[in-house]
Amino acid sequence: MTFSILGKCAATGQFGMAVSSSSPAVAARCAHARAGVGVVASQNVTDPRLGTHVLDAMAHGMDADSAIASVIAASSHAAFRQLLAIDHTGQTAIFSGTNTLGIHAEYQLQYAAAAGNLLANTTIPKSMVTAFHDTKGHLGDRLVAAMRAGLDAGGEVGKVNSAGLLIVDNQDWPLAELRCDWTEDCPITSISAAWDVYKPLMNDYVTRALRPDSAPSYGVPGDL
């Protein structure tokens, strides 16, 4: 019911992911990232705890492949899980259990990994990773381009209704966390539009958190 793309920006060290599904609020369960550590997607029959477990393992020195392997080995229902990860070096890893739903596929290169289940066809993850690497600009631009490529390649076998974009940089909180938890229209289009609005403002929000005395004014009532 899900397709996703994980990426690392080699230039900035930022990690991010984008995900879409026919299910509501997919990013609330599937998107996990930690600054300086990595990014993880937990999907298919989702156990959100696994995303945190993989991040914890990578934070303690495991690479992406070893982290996923250790978490899967300790899971009592591994056959139902699909996990993707990128570690701090840009190494990728993907696990798809034997009970992954419907047509499922995965594809990975350094700095990018994509996978999905209940897909329209098996070419979608490769199309997403290719688009990620072929797109220039901010990590968020590349993730959005990858999601659009996945949709253009066929996407999920059914209509998608939710999507999310998550990016971490140097702070303990996300640089960007944009979600469309339900729409009858295209949630990827909604996330793309939200990114276009948020992108020029996101660094200012970090400044407001760290140095509010030097933060820019937005010209709204009550704003100094």
Secondary structure, DSSP 4 states (H G I P E B T S, - for coil): -EEEEEEE-TTT--EEEEEEESSTTHHHHHEEEETTTEEEEEEES--THHHHHHHHHHHTT--HHHHHHHHHHH-TTGGGEEEEEEETTS-EEEEE-TT--SS-EEEEETTEEEEEESBS-TTHHHHHHHHHHH--S-HHHHHHHHHHHHHHTT-BSS---EEEEEEE-SSSS-SEEEEE---SS-HHHHHHHHHHHHTTTHHHHHHHHH-GGGPPP---TT--
